[in-house]
Amino acid sequence: MMRRPFSEPVDDRARHRGRTHELAQGIDFNSLMEPVALRLLGEPAQKHGHEWRYGSRGSLAIDVAKGTGLITRPTPAAASST
């Protein structure tokens, strides 16, 4: 192990963040969306192509091709109509 002079501060957190960022850049997160969604959320209530919807009203939508998701809340009028 190389020793540094006391006058030269070492920021291990910054060095760790740099390594983590480098590792994350090499991961294709979009391709992981489908298996992660299935593992965490189970089978979706609805499937329309690449869009999967979860919840009784489809309030959680995931696009497994793009690797994106959207949570929507029903308006008070829509919630009271059911």
C-alpha positions in Angstrom: 0.0 0.0 0.0 1.4 3.4 -1.0 1.5 6.0 1.7 0.5 9.6 1.0 2.0 12.6 2.7 -0.2 14.1 5.4 -0.6 17.3 3.4 -2.5 15.4 0.7 -6.1 14.6 1.8 -7.7 11.5 0.5 -11.4 11.5 -0.2 -12.4 7.8 -0.3 -16.1 8.7 -0.9 -15.3 10.6 -4.1 -13.1 7.8 -5.4 -15.8 5.2 -4.6 -18.5 7.4 -6.4 -16.2 7.5 -9.5 -15.9 3.7 -9.6 -19.6 3.2 -9.0 -20.4 5.6 -11.8 -18.0 3.8 -14.2 -19.6 0.5 -13.4 -23.1 1.8 -13.9 -22.2 3.2 -17.3 -21.5 -0.3 -18.5 -24.9 -1.7 -17.5 -27.8 -1.7 -20.0 -30.6 -0.9 -17.5 -33.3 -0.8 -20.2 -32.7 -4.5 -20.9 -33.1 -5.3 -17.1 -36.5 -3.5 -16.8 -38.6 -6.6 -17.7 -37.0 -9.1 -15.4 -36.8 -6.6 -12.5 -40.4 -5.6 -12.9 -41.5 -9.2 -12.9 -39.4 -10.0 -9.9 -40.6 -7.0 -7.9 -44.1 -6.5 -9.0 -45.2 -9.9 -10.5 -47.3 -10.3 -13.6 -48.9 -7.0 -14.7 -52.7 -6.6 -14.7 -52.5 -5.5 -18.4 -50.0 -5.8 -21.2 -50.2 -3.7 -24.3 -47.1 -4.3 -26.4 -44.1 -2.9 -24.4 -46.3 -1.1 -21.9 -47.2 -3.1 -18.8 -49.7 -1.8 -16.3 -50.0 -2.6 -12.6 -52.8 -1.9 -10.1 -56.6 -2.2 -10.3 -56.8 1.0 -12.5 -53.4 0.6 -14.2 -51.9 3.4 -12.1 -48.4 2.1 -12.5 -47.3 2.0 -16.2 -43.9 0.6 -17.2 -42.5 0.6 -20.7 -40.2 -2.4 -20.7 -38.6 -1.4 -24.0 -37.6 2.1 -22.9 -36.9 1.2 -19.3 -39.2 4.0 -18.0 -42.2 4.0 -15.7 -45.0 6.4 -14.7 -47.3 6.4 -11.7 -50.6 8.2 -12.1 -53.2 8.9 -9.5 -56.9 9.0 -10.3 -58.6 12.4 -10.0 -61.1 12.7 -7.1 -64.0 12.6 -9.6 -62.7 9.5 -11.2 -62.2 7.8 -7.9 -65.7 8.6 -6.7 -67.3 7.3 -9.9 -66.4 3.6 -9.1 
